[in-house]
Amino acid sequence: MRDRDPGSQVAARPLLALALAAIVAGGLSCGGDGGAVGPAGGTATGTPGPGEGPGPARSIGLISTIHDPRLRPLLDAADRWRRERGPARKVLDQVYLVPDVPTFLEALGDWDEHAYFPILIDDPAWTLPFLRAFRPARIVRVRSRRPRPAIAPWVAARLAVARSWSDRSVPDDRLDDPASFPSRLGPTPPGLVLSDAGSPMLAGAAALAAGRFEPLVRLGPILVDESGGPSRFADVLTLPQAVQVARAVESVAAAAAAPHASMGDRCDFLTLAMDWPYRYRHDADARPVRGEHALDDLIGRVLVPGQGPGADLDASRTRWAFVGRLLGGPEASVYRAMGSLFLQPSGTILWNTYPSGGPWDAYAMNLADVILGSFRRTSPEPLHRAGTAASLAAWHRAFDPASRFGLVLVNSSGGPDFFTITGGPGRPSDVPRGVPAAVAMVHSFSAADPMDPGTIAGRWLDQGAFLYYGSMNEPYLQAFRPPTLVAGLAARGMPLVAALRQGEDEVYGRPWRLAYLGDPLYRLLAGSEESSRVRVTPPADELARDHPGWMVREITARDVSLAPGGDEEGRLEGCLTAALGALCGGGGPGGEGQGEGEGGGDAVWRSALVSLERSKLPPGLRPALDELMIDAALHGGEPGRLLDWLLKIPPGEAGPRIERAVETVATARVFDASGRGMLAPALDAWESVLRRRWPAGARFPVQLTERLAAIVEAGPPADRVRFRDRLSGLCREFAAESSRSSLAEALAEPLRRASEASLR
């Protein structure tokens, strides 16, 4: 990450041009070891010590109950939001899988004001987890049969959104303006979706605008100066630059959604769907507020001028809009948009690693557990673990081999790539794959770089989370709302971003360091409300009715029994078709239909899948095989077989997704075997991972070794001796090979500790 010159500012002329063009176009620390000593000797992330903390002029404090009168303005705004959701669409019981963004936008135009359905870009990494959660009656795979006339991306996105709001009989020249609210449809959500023609998230942005009846507004790149190029996600703005950006966004919002300046008016939510900087640096104030802040939490504020060219951040507490950011390329951003529009958590887990007593008690999850269980009324009841019961071993028992939890709330401490937990630390390799999820972590630095799967937030998003809330810098504990309050607000039907973010009367209600990554209008539905969303059977003659250039294949549960045949490419296609058929049910999760794992057909395609020879497939098709194999094995209860299969892939052919799958599956395998008192399989899995040819500097082999060492040290002396001997032999072997000598050096310290432990 690269800091800009602190003395530079956003050039007024380019940024003003950006805004005009858009108008025309349409405490106690959660980090480190969780200790109680904060910055400058104060109490970190708890109550600031005398003279410490932001020092607001107004009387503020931690709000822990929904009945606190300081929440009255937010609750009043939420009452209005409940009345502004647009027409109640029916959900057609189908999912479209399309090959690319142009086809996606064309299919998006098949929605109307009365009905809609999920559409995904056909990449198994994203389609399989979504389908497992949604369970449609049918899947429609689309292939373009002939080239389409070229349409500029922004024009195509606008047309798709406009068509999605109207009946199919409405001609193009009478469609609603997609950059304005469709007032003829009645009260619609008070939000805007901001994107641009060159944004990799444009397809996801169009989906949210279409699905939420929000205007799709064009907002171009951030230009730092006249001569330089646009600023990207990894760039760090100065405070004056960030303020210029925030004011430019407000200018666009004022033009598109007047009035906008307070909660409960026409613009209370903003979705950022473009490659914009994620952070800015503010060094003018004293610790602990000095340092990097989240740009998204500055946008949407009533900015009070400061002494310099920036703003007085502590005085800029009032919010006129909540902001969410959509991340990822076309496939990922569409997946996250569809998750927000169509999915509700089938299971909830609350994980509290904090001790009892003192300020930690405010973050206990007992009442949140009860509130969410009563509100959602889902089966099974929420899973709640706290204290020593919330250990890393228990974590793996709950999540492995594949997570079934669509709502994940975690209290922990740590850094960007680790979290404190009994038996830990936890690592990104402990983050599970599974069903799509909304994740919120009370934790420091977890969202330091959500684009990097080597970080906590980055791994959750890579593993299928469609929404993530966490900190990009040290936030301090009291920057997070207590879980009981979050659950209470969510149970009132409030969008999660409003339930999670602090307001102006709370301790860290100033522009701060917390990031909300996802659709800001996503909310949890009550069990009764969710059960009333009955899906309808799509018309039988609807396939490709308005798309003569399409070639389509309808897949249902009947296709699970197909016997894949032909060459390797044909057999892979057959396996994928059967796997998709296994994910069809109808009526949502648990819907009727043959489904996965039922009947002999499921065994047929699974047997064919494991017999495929990866080396005989074209390189472009191997990722599809990889994702299908990972998904099938994890959800089929065969992580051991999966690890063996993954380790056979030559390292030169293994992309980042394979590397991360090895980490996830190997970690789960070690915990599963050791948890059942079977040290030999755990040692075998660990050794097989170490023997893999890892890239130079890879940290996972050492981390897995340390993880197994901690497990072994808690066991009988004989186990410690066996582990020491296996590790010693591997170190000698690796030291003799020049290509592995660096790994032998990295394992020297774990070997020293293992040797000492074996003598105890």
HELIX and SHEET records of a PDB file:
HELIX    1   1 ALA A   12  ALA A   25  1                                  14    
HELIX    2   2 PRO A   39  GLY A   41  5                                   3    
HELIX    3   3 PRO A   69  LEU A   71  5                                   3    
HELIX    4   4 ARG A   72  ARG A   83  1                                  12    
HELIX    5   5 VAL A  101  LEU A  108  1                                   8    
HELIX    6   6 PRO A  124  PHE A  134  1                                  11    
HELIX    7   7 PRO A  153  SER A  164  1                                  12    
HELIX    8   8 ASP A  172  ARG A  174  5                                   3    
HELIX    9   9 SER A  183  LEU A  185  5                                   3    
HELIX   10  10 LEU A  202  ARG A  212  1                                  11    
HELIX   11  11 LEU A  239  ALA A  256  1                                  18    
HELIX   12  12 LEU A  295  ASP A  297  5                                   3    
HELIX   13  13 PRO A  330  PHE A  342  1                                  13    
HELIX   14  14 GLY A  358  TYR A  363  5                                   6    
HELIX   15  15 ASN A  366  ARG A  376  1                                  11    
HELIX   16  16 GLY A  387  ALA A  389  5                                   3    
HELIX   17  17 LEU A  392  PHE A  399  1                                   8    
HELIX   18  18 PRO A  428  ASP A  430  5                                   3    
HELIX   19  19 ILE A  456  ASP A  462  1                                   7    
HELIX   20  20 LEU A  477  ALA A  479  5                                   3    
HELIX   21  21 PRO A  483  ALA A  491  1                                   9    
HELIX   22  22 LEU A  496  LEU A  500  1                                   5    
HELIX   23  23 GLY A  527  SER A  531  1                                   5    
HELIX   24  24 ALA A  557  SER A  561  5                                   5    
HELIX   25  25 GLU A  568  ALA A  582  1                                  15    
HELIX   26  26 GLY A  599  SER A  611  1                                  13    
HELIX   27  27 ARG A  614  LYS A  616  5                                   3    
HELIX   28  28 PRO A  619  LEU A  621  5                                   3    
HELIX   29  29 ARG A  622  HIS A  635  1                                  14    
HELIX   30  30 PRO A  639  LEU A  647  1                                   9    
HELIX   31  31 PRO A  651  GLU A  653  5                                   3    
HELIX   32  32 PRO A  656  GLY A  675  1                                  20    
HELIX   33  33 LEU A  679  ARG A  691  1                                  13    
HELIX   34  34 PHE A  700  GLU A  713  1                                  14    
HELIX   35  35 PRO A  717  ALA A  735  1                                  19    
HELIX   36  36 SER A  738  ARG A  740  5                                   3    
HELIX   37  37 SER A  741  ALA A  746  1                                   6    
HELIX   38  38 ALA A  748  SER A  758  1                                  11    
SHEET    1   A 4 ARG A   2  ASP A   3  0                                        
SHEET    2   A 4 ASP A 235  THR A 238  1                                        
SHEET    3   A 4 ARG A 279  HIS A 282  1                                        
SHEET    4   A 4 GLY A 291  ALA A 294 -1                                        
SHEET    1   B 3 ALA A 115  TYR A 116  0                                        
SHEET    2   B 3 LYS A  90  LEU A  92  1                                        
SHEET    3   B 3 ARG A 535  VAL A 536  1                                        
SHEET    1   C 4 ILE A 119  ILE A 121  0                                        
SHEET    2   C 4 GLN A  94  VAL A  98  1                                        
SHEET    3   C 4 ARG A 138  SER A 144  1                                        
SHEET    4   C 4 TRP A 550  ILE A 555 -1                                        
SHEET    1   D 4 LEU A 216  ARG A 218  0                                        
SHEET    2   D 4 GLY A 191  SER A 195  1                                        
SHEET    3   D 4 PHE A 269  ALA A 273  1                                        
SHEET    4   D 4 PHE A 322  ARG A 325  1                                        
SHEET    1   E 2 ILE A 222  LEU A 223  0                                        
SHEET    2   E 2 PRO A 230  SER A 231 -1                                        
SHEET    1   F 6 LEU A 383  ALA A 386  0                                        
SHEET    2   F 6 THR A 348  ASN A 352  1                                        
SHEET    3   F 6 LEU A 407  ASN A 411  1                                        
SHEET    4   F 6 ALA A 437  VAL A 442  1                                        
SHEET    5   F 6 ALA A 465  SER A 471  1                                        
SHEET    6   F 6 LEU A 514  LEU A 517 -1                                        
SHEET    1   G 2 GLY A 414  GLY A 415  0                                        
SHEET    2   G 2 PHE A 418  PHE A 419 -1                                        
END                                                                             
